[in-house]
Amino acid sequence: MLGVQLAALLDADPPGVSEALDLVAGFDDTLVHGLARLGEERVAALTALAGAVAASPLGPAVAEAAAKVAVGSVTDDHLAALAGARTALFGAVHDARLADLDTALGRTREAWPEPPAAAPEGLGPLVGARSWLRELAIAGWRGVGHDLISAADQTIEALLAEPELRRPAVLLDGLAAELRASSPIATAERLPSRRWADLWARALTLSWDGGRGGLAPPAESVSGRLLILGVDVHEHGTAVQAQVHAVLEPVGGAPARLVRTSVVAAKVDTIVGPAVWRLLHGHPQLMAALAEHRALEVTDLPLLAGGDLVWHDDRASAGEPADPFATARIQLADALAPPVPPLERHPVRIAEPVLLEGYTTDGSALELDGRTLPLDLDRLPACGPLTPALVAGSSACVGLLRWDGGRWALQPLAVRATVKRKPVEVHGGDWALGITDPKVAKAEARAGDAVAVLRERAGRLLRK
């Protein structure tokens, strides 16, 4: 990424973005206090939301919903319309910002394909999900108590019993867990109102979509050479996900494509740091490619329309060594970017791989040709060797450009830096097969192998 590209990105200011975010904030405030207690200011917020989408196909339904909710009539249909309007506004912000990025980088992006015939309305457990989400909206976050939170348990259990409804099930379970952990909410000083409203709106739209997350065409089957750019590790108390960003060179000479693939494992909160990689060793080909910086030859992997490869480790084999920095330098400019599924169009979802070289940094931001780009160091995974100190000493970086909190920022995935006057190259997935730093390995050995201990105890319990 050149300085002129960075300038084009940072200088872009699409009209209407701040106004759209203000409208969303007004609606989110109504969810804090609840639809049962609407004053003039919050009624005005609903009316403004309806006005913003008046010229769209959503317009009539949202206008009716705002009017009805304002006088105390709250139905599932009304809430679905309001959640749809909120989702549409965020989608517009997402599209504007992603278009800025593609223009600055000269990146070509596929168009989202025409959807198939509409899915039937979700029935059964999804009706229960809508009912619970309606009660949350009426009560407002400040009015949520233990009884209301617990009322979701039966619905979540029913959703989890249906494999095709796993996505809304996990989403509702996560929202209920966050509400439970934040109790008593009524007296909390601050609330994550944007996040909870995101989860609420997402769950509600999924409940009308059969849980599928947007009408999408079936996956295509792809084969070719997978060149890894880096890995973004998402860690939670009960799960860890390694999301790998890569370039796929399809067989037959088709254009290279930007893709992602993810592997996930359940965990407990005592498994932290480099130990989480051991949970993912059921995917040895992918882990070896990360640790050894190798390409992978993949055969007949499903590729979803949004650019996600469904990983099958037995359909991959180790290829030649492949330097992620060389891949980024040679391939990123021409690789075809995937389209974004309709319900995924939220600005916090933007995470586009880029290469930056020749910059200077003070550790919190980098400067290139007089332009400053903040660094998102909070996302550096604790399971890898990439540290803020290494980023501060770097002059080249493969990372993810993100737009969050009203600004662009760079999340490093790999850096080239100078340590004790020697050049080093460090990648977030370098420890995927085990710790390579002797000091860290020694400290981990003293702490003990939490994964081995837990597996041994689980085996003992199963034998009983």
C-alpha positions as CSV (number, residue, x, y, z in Angstrom):
1,M,0.0,0.0,0.0
2,L,1.6,3.3,-1.1
3,G,1.3,6.6,0.6
4,V,-0.9,8.0,-2.1
5,Q,-3.3,5.0,-1.6
6,L,-3.3,5.7,2.2
7,A,-4.1,9.4,1.6
8,A,-6.9,8.5,-0.8
9,L,-8.4,6.2,1.9
10,L,-8.0,8.6,4.9
11,D,-9.3,11.6,2.9
12,A,-12.4,9.9,1.7
13,D,-15.5,11.2,3.5
14,P,-18.7,9.7,2.1
15,P,-21.7,12.0,2.7
16,G,-24.3,10.8,5.1
17,V,-22.2,8.4,7.1
18,S,-22.2,10.4,10.4
19,E,-25.9,11.2,9.9
20,A,-26.7,7.5,9.5
21,L,-24.7,6.6,12.6
22,D,-26.6,9.3,14.6
23,L,-29.9,7.8,13.5
24,V,-28.8,4.3,14.6
25,A,-27.6,5.8,18.0
26,G,-31.1,7.3,18.5
27,F,-32.8,3.9,17.9
28,D,-30.3,2.2,20.1
29,D,-31.2,4.6,22.9
30,T,-34.9,3.5,22.6
31,L,-33.7,-0.1,23.3
32,V,-31.9,1.1,26.4
33,H,-35.1,2.4,28.0
34,G,-37.5,0.1,26.3
35,L,-40.4,0.5,23.8
36,A,-42.9,0.5,26.7
37,R,-41.5,3.9,27.9
38,L,-41.2,6.1,24.8
39,G,-41.1,9.8,25.4
40,E,-41.2,12.5,22.7
41,E,-37.4,12.3,22.0
42,R,-37.5,8.5,21.4
43,V,-40.6,8.7,19.3
44,A,-38.8,11.3,17.2
45,A,-35.9,8.8,16.9
46,L,-38.2,6.1,15.5
47,T,-39.7,8.6,13.1
48,A,-36.3,9.7,11.9
49,L,-35.3,6.1,11.4
50,A,-38.4,5.6,9.2
51,G,-37.7,8.8,7.3
52,A,-34.1,7.6,6.5
53,V,-35.4,4.5,4.6
54,A,-38.7,6.1,3.3
55,A,-37.5,5.9,-0.4
56,S,-36.5,2.3,-0.1
57,P,-38.6,-0.8,-0.3
58,L,-38.6,-0.9,3.5
59,G,-40.2,2.5,3.7
60,P,-43.9,1.7,4.1
61,A,-43.3,-1.1,6.6
62,V,-40.9,0.9,8.7
63,A,-43.2,4.0,8.7
64,E,-46.1,1.8,9.9
65,A,-43.9,0.2,12.5
66,A,-42.7,3.5,13.9
67,A,-46.2,4.9,14.1
68,K,-47.7,1.8,15.8
69,V,-44.8,1.3,18.3
70,A,-45.1,5.0,19.2
71,V,-48.7,4.4,20.4
72,G,-47.8,1.1,22.2
73,S,-48.5,-1.5,19.6
74,V,-45.4,-3.7,19.4
75,T,-45.7,-6.8,17.2
76,D,-43.1,-9.1,15.7
77,D,-43.7,-7.6,12.3
78,H,-43.1,-4.1,13.6
79,L,-39.9,-5.0,15.3
80,A,-38.6,-6.9,12.2
81,A,-39.2,-3.8,10.1
82,L,-37.3,-1.6,12.6
83,A,-34.4,-4.1,12.9
84,G,-34.4,-4.2,9.1
85,A,-34.1,-0.4,8.9
86,R,-31.3,-0.3,11.4
87,T,-29.5,-3.1,9.5
88,A,-30.0,-1.2,6.2
89,L,-28.4,1.9,7.6
90,F,-25.3,0.1,8.8
91,G,-25.2,-1.7,5.5
92,A,-25.1,1.7,3.7
93,V,-22.2,2.8,5.9
94,H,-20.4,-0.5,5.3
95,D,-20.8,-0.2,1.6
96,A,-19.6,3.4,1.5
97,R,-16.5,2.7,3.5
98,L,-15.7,-0.6,1.7
99,A,-16.0,1.3,-1.6
100,D,-13.5,3.9,-0.3
101,L,-11.1,1.1,0.5
102,D,-11.5,-0.7,-2.9
103,T,-11.1,2.6,-4.7
104,A,-7.9,3.5,-2.8
105,L,-6.4,0.1,-3.4
106,G,-7.7,-0.4,-6.9
107,R,-9.2,-3.6,-5.7
108,T,-11.9,-5.4,-7.8
109,R,-14.8,-6.9,-5.9
110,E,-17.3,-9.5,-7.1
111,A,-21.0,-8.5,-7.1
112,W,-23.3,-10.4,-4.8
113,P,-25.2,-12.9,-6.9
114,E,-29.0,-12.7,-7.3
115,P,-30.7,-14.6,-4.5
116,P,-32.7,-17.8,-5.0
117,A,-36.3,-18.0,-4.2
118,A,-37.3,-16.7,-0.8
119,A,-36.9,-19.0,2.1
120,P,-40.0,-19.9,4.1
121,E,-40.6,-18.0,7.3
122,G,-38.9,-19.6,10.3
123,L,-41.3,-21.5,12.4
124,G,-41.1,-23.6,15.6
125,P,-38.2,-22.5,17.8
126,L,-37.7,-19.3,15.8
127,V,-41.1,-18.1,16.9
128,G,-40.0,-18.4,20.5
129,A,-36.8,-16.5,19.7
130,R,-38.9,-13.6,18.3
131,S,-41.1,-13.6,21.3
132,W,-38.1,-13.3,23.7
133,L,-36.5,-10.6,21.5
134,R,-39.8,-8.7,21.6
135,E,-39.9,-8.8,25.4
136,L,-36.4,-7.5,25.5
137,A,-37.3,-4.6,23.3
138,I,-40.4,-3.7,25.3
139,A,-38.5,-3.9,28.6
140,G,-35.4,-2.2,27.4
141,W,-31.9,-3.1,28.6
142,R,-32.5,-1.2,31.8
143,G,-35.6,-3.2,32.5
144,V,-34.1,-6.7,31.9
145,G,-34.0,-8.8,35.0
146,H,-33.1,-12.4,35.9
147,D,-36.5,-13.8,35.0
148,L,-36.5,-12.3,31.5
149,I,-33.0,-13.5,30.8
150,S,-33.9,-17.0,32.0
151,A,-36.9,-17.1,29.8
152,A,-34.6,-17.6,26.8
153,D,-33.2,-20.9,28.1
154,Q,-36.0,-23.1,26.7
155,T,-35.9,-21.4,23.4
156,I,-32.1,-21.6,23.1
157,E,-32.3,-25.4,24.0
158,A,-34.9,-25.9,21.2
159,L,-32.8,-24.0,18.7
160,L,-29.6,-25.9,19.5
161,A,-31.5,-29.2,18.9
162,E,-31.9,-28.2,15.2
163,P,-28.5,-28.2,13.4
164,E,-29.8,-25.7,10.7
165,L,-30.7,-23.2,13.5
166,R,-27.3,-23.3,15.2
167,R,-26.4,-19.8,14.2
168,P,-29.4,-18.0,15.8
169,A,-29.0,-20.4,18.8
170,V,-25.4,-19.4,19.5
171,L,-26.3,-15.7,18.9
172,L,-29.2,-15.8,21.4
173,D,-27.1,-17.8,23.9
174,G,-24.3,-15.2,23.7
175,L,-26.7,-12.3,24.2
176,A,-28.4,-14.0,27.1
177,A,-25.0,-14.7,28.7
178,E,-23.9,-11.1,28.3
179,L,-27.1,-9.8,29.9
180,R,-26.7,-12.3,32.7
181,A,-23.1,-11.3,33.3
182,S,-24.0,-7.6,33.4
183,S,-26.8,-8.0,36.0
184,P,-28.1,-5.9,37.7
185,I,-28.4,-3.9,34.5
186,A,-30.7,-1.3,35.9
187,T,-28.0,0.2,38.1
188,A,-25.0,-0.3,35.7
189,E,-23.1,2.9,35.1
190,R,-22.5,2.2,31.4
191,L,-24.1,-0.2,28.9
192,P,-22.7,-1.6,25.6
193,S,-25.8,-0.4,23.9
194,R,-24.4,-0.5,20.4
195,R,-23.2,-4.1,20.8
196,W,-26.4,-5.4,22.4
197,A,-28.5,-3.6,19.7
198,D,-26.3,-5.2,17.1
199,L,-26.9,-8.7,18.6
200,W,-30.6,-8.0,19.0
201,A,-31.1,-6.8,15.4
202,R,-29.0,-9.6,14.0
203,A,-30.9,-12.3,16.0
204,L,-34.3,-10.8,14.9
205,T,-33.4,-10.7,11.2
206,L,-32.0,-14.3,11.4
207,S,-35.3,-15.4,13.0
208,W,-37.2,-14.3,9.8
209,D,-34.6,-15.9,7.5
210,G,-34.8,-19.5,8.7
211,G,-31.5,-18.9,10.5
212,R,-29.5,-18.8,7.3
213,G,-28.1,-15.3,7.6
214,G,-29.3,-14.0,4.2
215,L,-30.4,-15.7,1.1
216,A,-27.2,-17.1,-0.4
217,P,-26.4,-19.3,-3.4
218,P,-25.0,-22.8,-2.7
219,A,-21.2,-23.2,-2.2
220,E,-19.0,-23.9,-5.2
221,S,-16.2,-26.4,-5.2
222,V,-12.7,-25.1,-5.7
223,S,-9.2,-26.5,-6.1
224,G,-5.9,-24.9,-6.4
225,R,-3.0,-23.4,-4.5
226,L,-3.7,-21.6,-1.2
227,L,-1.2,-18.8,-0.3
228,I,-1.5,-17.7,3.3
229,L,-1.3,-14.0,4.2
230,G,-1.9,-14.3,7.9
231,V,-4.1,-15.5,10.7
232,D,-6.5,-13.6,12.9
233,V,-7.1,-15.4,16.2
234,H,-10.5,-14.8,17.9
235,E,-10.4,-16.0,21.5
236,H,-13.3,-16.3,23.9
237,G,-13.6,-17.9,27.3
238,T,-15.3,-21.0,25.8
239,A,-14.0,-21.0,22.2
240,V,-11.1,-20.1,20.0
241,Q,-11.2,-19.5,16.2
242,A,-8.3,-19.2,13.8
243,Q,-9.4,-17.2,10.8
244,V,-6.9,-17.5,8.0
245,H,-6.7,-14.8,5.2
246,A,-5.2,-16.1,2.0
247,V,-5.1,-15.9,-1.8
248,L,-6.4,-18.8,-3.8
249,E,-4.9,-19.5,-7.2
250,P,-7.6,-21.7,-8.8
251,V,-6.7,-24.6,-11.1
252,G,-7.3,-23.8,-14.8
253,G,-5.8,-20.3,-14.7
254,A,-8.8,-18.5,-13.3
255,P,-8.1,-15.1,-11.6
256,A,-6.6,-15.3,-8.1
257,R,-9.2,-14.7,-5.3
258,L,-9.1,-13.3,-1.8
259,V,-10.5,-15.9,0.6
260,R,-10.8,-16.7,4.3
261,T,-11.0,-20.0,6.1
262,S,-11.7,-20.7,9.8
263,V,-11.2,-23.5,12.2
264,V,-12.8,-23.5,15.7
265,A,-12.4,-25.4,18.9
266,A,-14.2,-25.3,22.2
267,K,-12.2,-24.4,25.3
268,V,-12.3,-23.5,28.9
269,D,-11.2,-20.1,30.3
270,T,-8.1,-21.7,31.9
271,I,-6.6,-22.5,28.5
272,V,-5.0,-19.3,27.4
273,G,-1.9,-18.0,25.5
274,P,0.1,-20.4,23.2
275,A,-1.8,-23.4,24.7
276,V,-4.8,-22.6,22.6
277,W,-3.0,-23.8,19.4
278,R,-3.1,-27.4,20.8
279,L,-6.8,-27.3,20.6
280,L,-6.6,-26.8,16.8
281,H,-4.1,-29.7,16.1
282,G,-7.0,-31.6,14.5
283,H,-6.1,-29.5,11.5
284,P,-2.4,-30.5,11.0
285,Q,-2.1,-29.4,7.4
286,L,-3.4,-25.9,8.1
287,M,-1.4,-25.5,11.3
288,A,1.8,-26.6,9.6
289,A,1.2,-24.2,6.7
290,L,0.9,-21.4,9.3
291,A,4.0,-22.3,11.3
292,E,6.2,-23.2,8.3
293,H,5.0,-20.5,5.9
294,R,4.0,-23.0,3.2
295,A,1.4,-23.0,0.5
296,L,-1.3,-25.6,0.5
297,E,-2.7,-27.6,-2.4
298,V,-6.4,-27.9,-1.9
299,T,-8.9,-30.1,-3.7
300,D,-12.7,-29.7,-3.8
301,L,-13.1,-27.3,-0.9
302,P,-16.5,-25.7,-0.6
303,L,-16.3,-21.9,-1.2
304,L,-19.2,-19.8,0.0
305,A,-20.4,-16.8,-1.9
306,G,-19.0,-14.5,0.8
307,G,-15.4,-15.7,0.2
308,D,-15.2,-18.3,3.1
309,L,-13.6,-21.7,2.4
310,V,-15.2,-24.5,4.4
311,W,-12.1,-26.1,5.7
312,H,-11.5,-29.9,5.3
313,D,-7.9,-30.7,6.4
314,D,-8.0,-34.1,4.5
315,R,-8.5,-32.2,1.3
316,A,-5.2,-30.2,1.7
317,S,-1.6,-31.1,1.3
318,A,1.6,-29.2,2.0
319,G,3.1,-27.3,-0.9
320,E,6.2,-25.2,-1.5
321,P,7.5,-22.6,1.0
322,A,5.5,-19.4,0.4
323,D,6.5,-16.0,2.0
324,P,3.4,-14.1,3.0
325,F,5.1,-10.8,2.3
326,A,5.9,-11.9,-1.2
327,T,2.3,-13.2,-1.7
328,A,1.0,-9.8,-0.5
329,R,3.4,-7.8,-2.7
330,I,2.7,-9.9,-5.9
331,Q,-0.9,-11.1,-5.5
332,L,-2.9,-8.5,-3.5
333,A,-3.2,-5.9,-6.2
334,D,-4.9,-8.2,-8.7
335,A,-6.7,-10.7,-6.5
336,L,-10.5,-10.6,-6.9
337,A,-12.2,-9.7,-3.6
338,P,-15.3,-11.5,-2.5
339,P,-18.8,-9.9,-2.2
340,V,-20.3,-9.3,1.2
341,P,-23.5,-11.1,2.1
342,P,-26.4,-8.7,2.8
343,L,-26.7,-9.4,6.5
344,E,-22.9,-9.2,7.0
345,R,-22.8,-5.6,5.8
346,H,-21.8,-3.9,9.1
347,P,-18.8,-1.5,9.2
348,V,-17.1,-3.5,12.1
349,R,-17.0,-6.5,9.8
350,I,-14.6,-4.8,7.4
351,A,-11.2,-6.5,7.7
352,E,-9.3,-6.3,4.4
353,P,-5.7,-7.6,4.0
354,V,-3.1,-5.1,2.9
355,L,0.7,-4.7,2.8
356,L,2.3,-1.6,4.0
357,E,6.1,-0.9,3.7
358,G,8.5,1.9,4.3
359,Y,6.6,3.5,7.1
360,T,7.7,4.8,10.5
361,T,5.8,4.1,13.7
362,D,5.7,5.4,17.3
363,G,4.0,2.2,18.5
364,S,0.4,3.5,18.4
365,A,0.2,4.6,14.8
366,L,2.3,4.4,11.6
367,E,3.2,7.3,9.3
368,L,3.7,6.9,5.6
369,D,4.3,9.9,3.3
370,G,3.0,12.3,5.9
371,R,-0.2,10.4,6.6
372,T,-1.0,8.7,9.9
373,L,-2.8,5.4,10.4
374,P,-3.7,4.2,13.9
375,L,-2.7,0.7,14.9
376,D,-5.2,-1.7,16.4
377,L,-2.9,-3.5,18.9
378,D,-5.7,-4.7,21.2
379,R,-6.4,-7.4,18.6
380,L,-2.9,-8.9,18.7
381,P,-3.4,-12.5,19.9
382,A,-1.9,-13.6,23.2
383,C,-1.1,-17.0,21.6
384,G,1.5,-15.8,19.2
385,P,4.9,-14.1,19.1
386,L,3.6,-10.8,17.6
387,T,3.9,-8.1,20.3
388,P,3.4,-4.3,20.4
389,A,7.2,-3.9,20.8
390,L,7.8,-5.8,17.6
391,V,5.2,-3.7,15.8
392,A,6.8,-0.5,17.1
393,G,10.1,-1.6,15.6
394,S,8.7,-2.6,12.3
395,S,9.0,-1.1,8.8
396,A,6.8,-3.6,6.9
397,C,3.5,-5.1,7.8
398,V,0.9,-7.5,6.5
399,G,-2.3,-6.6,8.2
400,L,-6.1,-6.1,8.2
401,L,-7.5,-2.6,7.5
402,R,-10.5,-2.1,9.7
403,W,-13.1,0.7,10.1
404,D,-14.4,0.9,13.7
405,G,-15.2,3.7,16.1
406,G,-15.4,6.2,13.2
407,R,-11.8,5.7,11.9
408,W,-9.6,3.4,9.9
409,A,-7.0,1.4,11.8
410,L,-4.5,-1.4,10.9
411,Q,-4.4,-4.7,12.7
412,P,-1.0,-6.3,12.2
413,L,-0.9,-10.0,11.2
414,A,2.9,-10.1,10.4
415,V,5.8,-7.7,10.6
416,R,9.3,-7.2,9.5
417,A,11.2,-5.4,12.2
418,T,14.7,-4.8,13.6
419,V,15.6,-6.4,16.9
420,K,19.1,-5.7,18.3
421,R,20.1,-4.4,14.9
422,K,19.1,-7.6,13.2
423,P,16.2,-8.0,10.8
424,V,13.4,-10.4,11.9
425,E,10.1,-11.5,10.5
426,V,7.3,-12.4,12.9
427,H,3.9,-13.9,12.0
428,G,0.9,-14.4,14.3
429,G,0.7,-18.1,13.4
430,D,4.4,-18.9,14.0
431,W,3.6,-20.9,17.1
432,A,0.8,-23.0,15.5
433,L,2.9,-26.2,15.9
434,G,4.6,-25.1,19.2
435,I,6.5,-22.2,20.8
436,T,9.7,-21.4,19.0
437,D,11.0,-18.8,21.5
438,P,13.1,-20.7,24.2
439,K,12.3,-18.3,27.0
440,V,8.5,-18.4,26.4
441,A,8.7,-22.2,26.0
442,K,10.5,-22.5,29.3
443,A,7.9,-20.4,31.1
444,E,5.1,-22.4,29.5
445,A,6.7,-25.6,30.7
446,R,6.9,-24.3,34.3
447,A,3.2,-23.4,34.1
448,G,2.3,-26.9,33.0
449,D,0.2,-28.2,30.1
450,A,-3.4,-27.2,30.9
451,V,-4.7,-28.9,27.8
452,A,-3.0,-32.3,28.6
453,V,-4.2,-32.1,32.2
454,L,-7.8,-31.4,31.2
455,R,-7.8,-34.1,28.6
456,E,-6.4,-36.6,31.1
457,R,-9.0,-35.7,33.7
458,A,-11.8,-35.9,31.0
459,G,-10.5,-39.4,30.0
460,R,-10.6,-40.5,33.6
461,L,-14.2,-39.4,34.0
462,L,-15.2,-41.1,30.7
463,R,-13.5,-44.4,31.9
464,K,-15.6,-44.3,35.0
